[in-house]
Amino acid sequence: MTSRYGTGELYGFDFSALPPERIRELSLASHRNVVCPFKRAQPGKPPPKCIKKGGVCSLRQCVQDDQGKVRPKGEPVSTCPNRFLEGNLVAEWVGETLLGTSKPLVVSELPFLMGKTQAQEESDKDAVGKIDEVLVNAEGGELRWCALEIQAVYFSGMSMENDFKMMREWAGPGVPFPQAQRRPDFRSSGPKRLMPQLQIKVPTISRWGKKMAVVIDRSFWDSLSEMREVKDLSNCEIVWFVVSFAPAKDGRFSLRRHETHFTTLDNAVEGLTGGTPMSLDRFEKQIRARLRLA
């Protein structure tokens, strides 16, 4: 029995349920010509297209038995941030929790950090940092808003092109087994990408009396070290909105609310960077092994 991570969703479709002819068709398509099923449509503009070359929305673990039969295992792991936009579920959830409305207005990629010259001139033309989304409750005279950070997962290992080569000629039966080793890289996605974003943005947003919402999927949350939580929303700086995936229906997975967690920034950093150090003996064994290979 062999296990590898491969395509979970291809252009929004459950890869494990696709027939061979559809696998060939989608693997040959240009992402620029395929409509993203998750991005928000803009009034008066054409439907938004996919931004990911190859169209892979998520990874999923695949298992191949001794007879060569392939079956999926577990939930998808989101690798595209647009995957979280399905049905406006996240915006509604965050709005209900933090703003008192299920229909917040959404401002995307709002400049946040500026260089010295731009700060003096109050110009956002050359802003060096942006907030993924700002959600706003525009009812009444007071401007009520919160920031939203969206974090998908990077992967490490061989390129997906190794799999696409097989997909383009796939005749079945079932779906092809991933051709190369790869895995979701939660360590790069958390400490190396998400944590710096929070450390830069949360202190200022918190001083302004606002909250930072962070959306990740269940696999990402489960990969984190234990994160101390606060009991009340008023005492937190970050609200984690963890989504999961309902079983595939009509060839697609369905995003769903899973759970929320209230933390401070310090607690979040502990969870993102935490881990159990290995023993000195084990560490030095690694050094000796590397030196033998040098």
Secondary structure as UniProt FT lines:
FT   STRAND          2..10
FT   TURN            11..12
FT   STRAND          13..14
FT   HELIX           15..17
FT   HELIX           20..28
FT   HELIX           31..33
FT   TURN            43..44
FT   TURN            53..54
FT   STRAND          56..64
FT   TURN            66..67
FT   STRAND          70..78
FT   HELIX           81..88
FT   HELIX           89..94
FT   HELIX           95..99
FT   STRAND          105..113
FT   HELIX           116..121
FT   TURN            125..126
FT   STRAND          129..137
FT   STRAND          144..150
FT   STRAND          155..157
FT   HELIX           161..167
FT   TURN            168..169
FT   STRAND          182..184
FT   HELIX           186..187
FT   HELIX           188..194
FT   HELIX           195..207
FT   TURN            208..209
FT   STRAND          212..217
FT   HELIX           218..223
FT   HELIX           233..235
FT   STRAND          238..249
FT   TURN            250..251
FT   STRAND          252..263
FT   HELIX           265..273
FT   HELIX           280..293
//
